[in-house]
């Protein structure tokens, strides 16, 4: 009798395991097509043979409504020159952090205003100083590009009403924008990639970014924190966000940017 009971329990155990595995397969997310262009693209750089790094320039000081500058454009070039001496002329890429607005974590995803506190005294505009650094760095085997963020959006941005109207930021089921964090006293939201892409807002602001920063000539950009957030207003599933993010990346690569 005992042996029969053991056999029955073993049979039941294997049956439960088989059912669980079958249900687990059904719960998997919808498979997303891979990036078509990324699979075929030849990158502008051999990143396995390139020294690439970030350089933190500035961060906002919202209490004083100014920028806490750690490295100016002039100082950045001196660091690049020294790095070139140390690395004996190998190819390098430097992604500047805090180059926009008043510094790091400001303005995203509006990336079209260069931090005025980084400007050289002899230049008329911050962009003149940026372009000076961009060109001078070439003498030291260095490509200057920037760090950016397409996932965050702030209520202090001029474009914020556009993003709310287009539901291009994640919302709760009742339609209220979902605050995910507070940066420097400002509400921060996650962009909803599907609506961000379909509304045309992504192309609008990324094209403006390319007009200000010579990222197409640099051929590379560092997009940080490009994670996916679920949107409940309107309901947007994760695989839809992933597919839209792929389209955004395809567009960036179509401009010749890694």
N, C-alpha and C positions, 0 to 999 in steps of 0.2 A: 504493500500500500504506500509506504514511504517513497519507494522508487517511482511509482506512478505519479505521486504528487510533485516530486522533483522535476520529472520530465515535463509535466503540465506547466509548472512555473517557468522552466527554461523556454518552452514554446511561447508562453505569454510574453516573456521578456523580449524575445527576438521580434515578436509581432509588434510590440510597442515601439521598439527601436526603428523598425522598418517604416511604420506610420509616421513617426517623428521626422525621419529623414525626408520622407516624401513631402510633408507639409513645409519643412524648412526650405526645400527647393522652391516651392510655390511662393514663399514669402520674399524671395530675393527680388531686389529692385530690377526694373526693366533694363535690359542691356542697352548701353548707349553706344552708338557708332563711334569709332575712333576718329580723331582729327584727320580728315582726308589730306589736307595740305601738309600737316606736320609729318605724316608718314612719308611723304615724297620730298619734302623740303631739304635742300642743302643749306646748312646754316652758314652764316657769314663768318663765323669763327670756329676754330677747333678748340672748344672750351676745355678739353683735356690737356691742352698744351698752352693755355692762356692763364695768366694770373689775374683773377678778377676779385674785386673787393668793394665794400661800401665805405664811404667817408661821411661821417655825421657832422653836418655843418651848423645846424641851429635848431632851436625849439622855441615855441611861443612862450611869452610871459604875458598872460592875459590880464593879470592884475595891473601891470604897468602899460599894457597895450603896446608892447614892443617885442623884439626878438632877442632871445638869449643866444648870442653868437659864440660858437666854439671855434670855428674855422672860417675865415673869410675866403673869397675866391683867390686873393693874392697868396694867402697862407696855404691854400690847397695846392697851388702850383709848386710851391717850395717843397711840400711833402711829396708830390709826384716826382719832382726832380731827384730828391734823395732816394725815393724808392727805386727809381731807374738806375741809380748808381749801385744800389745794393743788389739789384736783380740782374745787373750786367746786360741791360738792353732787351730783355725778353718782352714779348707782347703782353700788355696789361690793359684791363678795363676797370675804370673806377665809376661806381654808381653813387652819385651825390644824394645824400639824405638831408631833408630840411631845406632844400633849395627854393621851395615854393611858399607863397603866403608869408607867414611869420615863422615858418619852420616846420619841423616834422609833425605829422598828424594835423595839418591845417589844410583847409580848402577841398580835400578829396571829395568827389572825383574831379573837381575843377582843378586842372593842373596847367594854368595859363598865366599865373602871376609869379614872377621871380622875386624872391625875398630881397627887398630893397636894402636891408641891413648888411648884405654881403657885397654890395657894390664897391668898386674902387672909387676913390675920390676924384680921380682924373677922368672918369667916364660919365657920359650924360645920362645913361639909363642902366638899370640892373642887367638888362639883356646884353648891353655892350660888354659889360664885365664878364657875363657868362660866356659870350662868344670869344672873348679874349682868352679865357681859360681853356675853352674847347680847342682853339687853334694852337695855343702855346703848348698844350699837353702833348700834341703830336710830335714835338721835338724830342720828347722823352718816351717814345714808343708806347704812348698811353692814349686810349680812347676814353673820352669823358662822356658818360651818359647819366641817367638819373634813376632814382628809386621812385616808384609811384604806387598808387593804391586805387583799384576800381571797385573794391568791395564795400568801402565805407562812404557815408554821406552825412553831412552835418546840417542842422537846422539854421546855422548862421550863414550858409551859402546863399548867394543871390539866386542860384538855380533851384533851391529847395522846393519852392511852390511847383515848379515843373515836374520834379520827381514825385511829389505827392499826388498831383493830378494824374500822372501817367501810371500810378501805382508801381513806379520803378524802385520803390523801397518796400521792404517787407512790412506787412500790416497784420494786425490781429483780425479774427473773424468779423468783428464789428466795423472794420475799416479804419481803425485807429492806427497810425504809424507806430511800429514796434521799436521803442528805444532799447538798444542793446548795451549801451554804455554811455558814460559821460566823460568827454575829453575836454579838459581845460574849461569846464563850466558849460560846455555845449552838448546838446543831445546828439548822439551818434546813432545812425541807422545802418542796416545792411541793404545794399542794392539788391533788387530782385532781377536777376539777369534776363529772364524771359521778357519782361516788360521794358527793361532798360534797353535791350536790343531792338525789340519790335517797335518801340516808340520813336526810335531814331536818336534818342538822347546820347547813346554811347558814341555813335559816329560824330555827332555834333561836337561833343566835348573832347573826344580823342583827336579829331582833326584840328581843333583849336590848339591843343597841346602840341601837336606836330608843327604847327605854324610858329610857335614860340621857341620850342626846344628843337635843335637839329638832330632829333632822335632817328630820323630816316638816314641821315648821313652817318650817324654813329652805328646804325644797323643792329642795335641791341637796346633793351630796356629791362629793368628789374621791376616786375609787378609783384608786390608783396601781398600776403594775406588773401590770395585769390580763392577764398573758400566759398562754399555754397550755403545759403540760408533758405529755409522753407518759408514760403509766403502763403498766408491764409486769406488774404484779401486783395485780389481774387486768388482762389486756391491754386497754387502752382506746385506741382510735385517736383521732387529732387531731380528726376531724370530730365524733366523739362528745363530746369535751371542749368543742368550740366550740358545739355545740347545747345542752349543759348550761349553759355560760356565758350563752348567750342567754336561757335560762329564768331564770337568776339576775337578769339585768338587767331582764327583763320583770317579775319579782316586785318589784324595787326601784321600778320605774316605776309599778307598780300601787299603791304606797303614796304616790304623788304626789311622788316624789323624782327630780330630774334626775340 
